[in-house]
Amino acid sequence: MNNNENINTTEEVKEVNEGKRAREWHGIPIFSWVLFAIAAFSLLVMLAYIFFEDFANFYNRYPAAFLRGAFAFVTMILPCSLGEALIIFAPIIFIFIVIYADKYYTKSWLDVGRFLVIILSVASLFFTTFALNFGAGYHTSSVDKLLELDRREVSAEELRETADYLVDEINKYAHSLAVRKDGSTVMPYGYDTLSLELLRAYDKVSDEYDFISRFPSRIKPVMLSEPWTYTHISGVYTYFTGEANINTNFPDYTLPYTAAHEMAHQRGIAREDEANFVAFLVCTASDDEYIRYSGYLNLYEYVSNALYSADREAYTKVRSRLSPVARKEMTAYSTFFAKYRENVAANVTGAVNNAYLTIQGTPGTKSYGMVVDLAVAYIIGK
């Protein structure tokens, strides 16, 4: 090899090393530092909306709504749930990461440390997307204030009056529904049609209440719905993919209401009780009779449970007026759910969910019952 060849080889090595240094800083890829910087900015935004409710209202309604809509738009073209796919393939991804780390980052403890920093930077995306997309919803003004409802403790008489109203509405639609042999009703279309109907209903509600965002999205049925039922979870919003996922193993009458609930999360209604109530508003704003039936019956179950605790005699009288179709519907649900009622998965999931809600500043899973207060305030105030 002549001198010119040595010079060329040396220059090529120098160029490669300079290119590598340009892509790294202290041995850490530049993209990792960028992700950490974005996470730091996200933390500042989070602190701002935690301490300033007006900023939370603004941020959730505009910047966060744009991001949630963008995520939903990108993932809605996929035929399945990206969030579920990431969870299913997590073990394979983990094995690939271990093999990659063993090949390139095990020469020294310093290399191991650098690799862990890289992994941490990628993992920070879960915090970043939560802080920028969804977290503000836990710190906005409550829905009762935004709807100008008088949310307060309710009497047994008010519960009875509310339940009576819901029974009247349920009975309007129950007689025309197709019913299976087990007593459960049949949703007369698929999930794509359900998505379109709920989007139309959301447009109506958004016209009336501008704090509810409007953008195109799609319900994502979960492939592993049957095993997922053991966790007692009927739906989930994956904020890091922007998808409203529903468990399709549950009886049909729960599906429109559950889908509307997860779509409420998708639109920044983070608190569970408020998402439940917005789901009711959306279902009952629909032109579709089955969706309206789903909204009224699901809310009736919340209200009637509260009425049962407050006044059993009134509960019995109200229930006696309920359409036989709806009564058989609830009996069929109880029969269906018996298989999944008691198991370890449900206990663990319930504990984790309760801890998550408590961390976000809501009173744990008990907050699900607060939808009754909103229902009474809304219906009695009509």
N, C-alpha and C positions, 0 to 999 in steps of 0.2 A: 504494500500500500504506500503510495507516494505522499508527499507532504500536503498536496492540495486535497487529497482524499481525507487525510487526518483533520484538516481544517474544516472541511465540509461536514464531517461527522460530528465534530465538536460543536459547530454552529447549530446543527440540527438538534443535538441534545440540549443545548442552551435554549433554543426556541421552545422545545417541549416543556422544559422546566419553567420557563417564563410564562408559558400558557397555563400550566398547572397552578402556578402561584397567582395568576390573574383570576383563576376560578376559586381560589381558596384564601383564607385568612387565618393564620395560626393553625393550619392543617384542617380547618373546618370549611366546607363548601360555602360559597357566597350565598347560595339559596337558603341555607340554614339560618344565616344571620338575617336575611330578609324576612324569613318566617318569624324569627324571634322579634324583629322590629315591629312587624304587623301585630303580633300578639301583645307587645307592650302598648301599642296604640289602642288595641281593643280593650285592654285593661283600663286605660284612661277613660275611654268611652263608657265602659261599664260603671266605673266609679261615679262618673257624671250623672248617669241615669239612675243610679242607686240613691244618690243624695238629693237629686233635683227632679221632682215629679213632673214639672212642666217640660223639662228636657226629655224625660222618658216618653211623655206623650208625643212630643214632636219627633223624636228619633224613631219610635216604633211606628208612627204613622207614615213617615216619609223615607228616610234612608234605609231603615230595616225592611220596610215593605218592598222597596225596590230590590233589595238583595234576596228576600224570600221569593219574590216573584221570578227573579232571574234563575234561582236554583230550581224552582218548580217548572219553569219553562224548559230548561235544559234536560231535566230528568223525565219529564212527561212523555218524551218521544220513546223512551225505553218501554218494552212490553211488560217488564217485570220490575220488581222493587230493587233498586240499586242498594238501598240500605240493607235489605235482607240478604242480598248477594254478598255484600261485604262481610256480614256476620257469618254466613255459611262458609265462605272461603277463608275466614280469618285463620284457621289452623294451617292451611296450605301457605298462606302469606307469611305466617310466623316461621314455618319450616324454611321457606325460601330465604327469609331474612337471616336466619341462623346460618344457613349454608354460605350465603354471601359474606356474612361477617367473618366466618371461619376462614374463608379464602383470602380476604383482603384486609382484615382488621384484627389479626391476632399475633402480629409480630412482636408487639410490646403492649404493656398496660396503657401506654399513652395512646396507642392506636385504638384499644378497647374504649378508652374514655372518649376519644373523638367520635367513634361510632355511636356511642350512647347519646352524645350530644346531638348527632344528626337525627337519630330516632326521636329524641325529645322534641326537636324542631318540627318534625313532621307531625308528631302527636299534638303539638300545640295548635294545629289546625282545628281540632275538635273544640278547643277553648275559644279560638278566634271566631269560628262560625257561630258558636253559641252566643258569644258576647255581641257580635255585630248583627246577627240575624234574628235571634229569638229572646235573649235574656231580658231585654227592655220591657217585654210584655208583663213581667212579674212586678214591675215598679210603676206602671202607668196608673192613672186614675181608675178606680173600679168601674165595672160596667154599669152598676146601678146609678152611679153619678153621671156617666156618659149618656145613659138612657133617661136620666132625670126621674128615677124610681125611688120611692120611699122604702128603702130596705130596712126592716126592723124585725123584732120578734113578732110572731104571728099567733093568733088565737086558734083554738080548735074550731070555732065557728068559721073563721076565715079559711082554714084548711078544708072544711066541708064544702064551703061555697066554691072554692077553687076546684076541688075534686069533682063536684057536680058539673061544673062548666066543662071540664075535660071529658067526662063521661058523655055528655051531650055531643061533643065534637067527635069522639071515637065512634059513637053509634051511627053518625052520619055516613061513615065510610065502611064500617065493618061488614055490613050485609052484602056488599058487592064484591067481596074478595074471594079468590080461589083458596080453598082449604085442603090440606093433606089429610090423610087418614089419622095421623097422630094429633090433629087439631091445630097445627101450625099453618099460618098463611103463606102464600107463595108470592114472592116479588116478581112482577110480570115482565121483567126485562133484565138485561145483563148490566155489567158494571160500567161499561162505556156510556150507556144510556143514563144510568144513575148519575154518573159524573156530569153529563150535560144538563140534566134536570136540576141538580144541585147548584151548578154554576149559574143557571138562570135565576134560581131562587136567591142566590147570593147577590146577584146584580140588583134585585129588587130591594133586598135589605140594605145594601150599600147605598142605594139611592136615598134611603130614609136616614141611615146612620153612617155618616162619612168616616167614622173612625174604623170601620170595617173595610179592609182593603179589597180591591177587585183585581183579579188577574187570572189568566187561564191556568188550569191545573188538571190533574187527573188522579182518580182514586187508584191506589195500587193494592190489588188483592195479594195477600201473603201466601206463598206456595206451601209453607209448612204450617198451615192454619190449624190442623187437627192437633199436632203435638203442642202448638203454641197455646191452645185452649187450656191446657193444664196450668198455665200461669195466670189464668183468669183475665188476661188482657184481650180486649176486643178490638183494639186499634192503637196505633202509635204514630206520632209525627216524628220523623227522623230529620232533625234540623240541619244536619250536616249534608243531607242530600235534597232537602226541600220536599220530601214525599209524604203524602197522607196515606198511611198503610192501614188496611182493615183485615181483621180475621174473618174469613168467609165461612168458617165452620159454625159460627153462631147462627141461631134462627134468623130467617129472612127479615122479620119485622124490626130487628135491631140494626140491620145493616145501613139503611138510609140515615138514621139518627147518629150512628157511630161514625159514618163517613162525614156527615156534616160537622160533627164534633172535631174530628181530626183536621178537617179543612178550616175550622175556626182557629186551631193552633197555627195552621199554615198562614193564616192572615193576622197573626200577632196576638190572638186572644190566648194568653199563656195559662192563666189560672183555670183549674179544672172545673170549678163550679160555674164560672163565667162561660167557658167553652160549651158546657152542657146547656146553658140557657140560650146562647147564641145558636146552637144546633137546633133548639126548639123553634126559635124565631125563623130560622132558615127553612126548616121542614114545613112549618105551617104557612110560609109564604109561597111555597111551591104550588104550581098548577096541577101537579100530579097527586091523585088521591092516595096512592099507597105511601108516598113520602109524607103526606099530611097525617095519615093514620099512624105511621111510625113515630112522628114527632109528638102527637098527642098521647099515644099509649106509653111511650117511654117516660114522658113527663108525669103522666098519671101514676106510674109506678113509684116515682120519687115522692109525690104528694100523698098518695094513699098510704105509703109506709109511715110517713109522718103522722097522718090522720089516725092510723091504727094505734100508734103510741099515745096519741092525745085523747082519742075518744073512740073506743072500739065499737060502740053501738052506732055511732054516726058512720064509721067505716063500713059496717055491715050493710047499712041502708044504702049507702052510695054504691057499693059493689053490686048489690042486688039489681041496680038499674043498668049495670054494664052489659053490653051485648054478649050473648052466649059465645059468639065468635072470639071476642077479646078474652073472655074468661078461659075458654079452652086454649087460646094462644098462650096465656101465662102458665097454665097447667102443663102444656107441652114443653115450655121453656124449663120449668122446674124439673121435669122428667129428664130432659136432655142434659141439664147441668149437673144432675146427681153424680154422674160418672166422673166429673172433674172437680167436685166440690172440695174434697179433702185430699191434699197431697203436698209433698215437700216443696215442689216447684212454686206452688201458689204462695206458700208461707214466705219463701225467700224473696220472690218477686214483690210481694206485698210490703215486706220490710224495706227493700231497696227503694221502691216507689215512694213509700212514706217518708224515708230519709231524704230523698231528692226533693219532695214537695216542701218538707220542713226547711231544708237549706235555702230554698227559693223564697222563704218568708211566708208560706201558706201553712195553715194548721193541719198538715198531713192529709191523709186520705179522708179524714172527717170533713174536709172542705167540700167533698162531693155532695154532701147533704145540703149545703147552703143554697143550692139551686132552688130549693123549695121557697126560701125567702123571696128570691127574685120572681118566681112564678106567681106567688100570692100578690106581690106588689104590682106586677104587670097585669094580671087577670082581674083582680079586684078593682084596680084603677081604671079599667075599661069603661 
